[in-house]
Amino acid sequence: MLGRIDENVLVKLFELIPFENTSVHQLCCKTGMDHRTIKKYIQLILYIQNSQRLKIETVGLRVLVRREK
């Protein structure tokens, strides 16, 4: 299990990654985060990009989540 992920930090990191190559050290300087945290978040972003999409449906008060086929 990955533990609690602060959405704002993850979005901040994603938006600061430029289109040209950059090092983890440069991202550390821009974000103020530890290099291990940046590496974990990048692995998480790559995993999500390569995984199946999720579908969320609200039925009454219930929220149902499933993977799309």
N, C-alpha and C positions, 0 to 999 in steps of 0.2 A: 504494500500500500504506500502511496506517495505522501500521505499526510496532508495537512492543510496548505492550499496554494492561494496566495494573495493574488486575485485576478488583476488588480491594478499593476502590480509589479510585472506580471507576465505580459500584459498588454504593452507596458512601457518598454520592456526588453524587445518585444517583437517589432514595435514601431521604430526603435533605434537601430535595428539591423539594416545597414545600407544595401543597395543593389550590387555594389562592388565588394570584393573580398575585404574582410576585416578580421583582426585577431580577437581572441577571447580577452586578451589583455586590454585592447582598445575599448571593448565593451565594458570591461571592469571600470575603466577610467570614466567612461560616459555615464554609467548607471550608479556607480558606487557600490556595486554588488561584488560578492566574493566569486572567484573564478569557478569554484565547485558548484555554486548555485546557478551560474550562467550555463555551465555545461549540462546540468540536470534539466533546466528549463528548455534548452535547445533540443535535448533528447525527447522531452515531452512534446514539444511542438512538432518535431519530425514524426513521432509516433501517431499523433492526432492527424497530421496531414495524410498519412498513408493508411489510415484505418477507415472502416466503413462509416457512413454517415448515420446519425441518430435521428429518430423521429419522435417528437413529443406531441402528445395529444392530451387535451383536457376534457374529461368526461365528468360533468357535474363538479364535485369538489376534488376529484381524483386527478392526478397527473400521471399519465402512462408514458413510459419510455421504452423504445425498442429500436433495434438496428434495422435499417432499410435493406431490402433485398436487392 
